């Protein structure tokens, strides 16, 4: 499963105002007087935050998710959102995502539901199967809390995920936990228009264990694999993945995965395998 997480907007934009400050009081006054907002339960003491979500940021992300799906021959793209509650931000993301889907060879859940309502479930299923057989991508959307349940119960149902910033943070760590933890979860920040990209371990720098020779380097190594794939060095990327798979299958693991190898010893196993492959 590959997650495309928009990481310049949403709650992570950092537009927040602390409780009982002039800034929060002024914003509250504006909301009450200019926008007729009176639904804040404890207005005098509430901290306030702003959640920006734009069509530009959303569509840019979803475009990349579809380009990746086509390149990697994936058959399903899923939009994850909380649009049932946040109708104009998360709901907006969902709507803009479906607009982008029209630009690609897709069969969407919206089309499926329309056929189902007009001609029945059997016809909808038949047209979905025909679309997938012809090479189209199936596109659907799932409410975020339900999605967190579904990736535990039925992870095989999903391939490429496009979502907003906060949802993506939760989802990526939850998925990492299912395959061994963030120690083996790679990450990348890519601007496909400029070509600029940074590939990094999802767990950050882990300064608390720096210099102790106990860290699991797999997340960083797999981030390097993603970099090689991005650069078009597919054979290099594939060889590293084969080496990692060999190491895991043979019980050559770092402590976080139940093994006894140090960082350097784990790396030596990979290097030796690659040299003799």
Secondary structure, DSSP 8 states (H G I E B T S, - for coil): -EEEE--SSBGGG--EE-TTSHHHHHHHHHHHHHS-----TTTTT--EE--B--HHHHHHHHHHHHHHHHHTT--EEEEEE-TTTSTTTHHHHHHHHHHHHTTSSEEEHHHHHHHHHHH-HHHHHHHHHHHHHTT-EEEEEEEHHHHHHHHHH-GGG--EEEE-HHHHHHHHHHHHHHTT-GGG-EEEEE-TTT--EEEEETTTT-GGGTTSS---THHHHHHHHHHHHHHT-HHHHHHHHHHHHHHHHTT--BGGGT--B-HHHHHHHHHHHHHH-
